[in-house]
């Protein structure tokens, strides 16, 4: 059904508003995604863009003082480390903290991204 819906909408040049909690369906047919939570728009961007544009920055406990102040979400883990959802800047660079020893950026799928920013 999703394939047929996407095909017909594309042929007609129309927009289809598709509301679902099954994020894997969105990844198969949507070109843009908007995350709503409790009546608030959390994020709006292209589906393909999300994997390149957003990531989970993980910083070990000893490095958290250098964490960027801008993030879509921030969580202190039991071991003192910090994980946050960050975005590439206009020059397509991750925050400088991602280059620090021990820090890493993890790729996120749409579902992971939604869960992280909706908490």
Steps between C-alpha positions, in 0.01 A plus 500: 500500500780743588676442171182566302420811703849643444491414129164666439587809705825537306325467165236757598750738661302506822599497863384226731496554876579166658473470878649191660702375790655233275810689398625228266196574278608863478850404394354301210269761350552849643718774357456732800431428863364708785518374856216618723486424870239630746383753242849642443698483175837351597661462160421546131742396225554269206512129580826446313649805670444374854763226488767739378396803703434362851702268720541388859812653652632290784757650735677316782449630855839671516420704185146622570614850595589550132155394380327734254225716646273451196329162467154362426521277807746432778524200732741428784573127514555295817877491442516881484535510122279731299305424185328768297340544161696751297471648153760581236559873452456701179846385384397135552721456809418326826550699821868539591451281807454200267872517416615470862673178611243243609202680345306339219205566271252218442265496201129501580202357319173691499353300786806551721499870419133535595540307824800709600346842437152413630621403848 
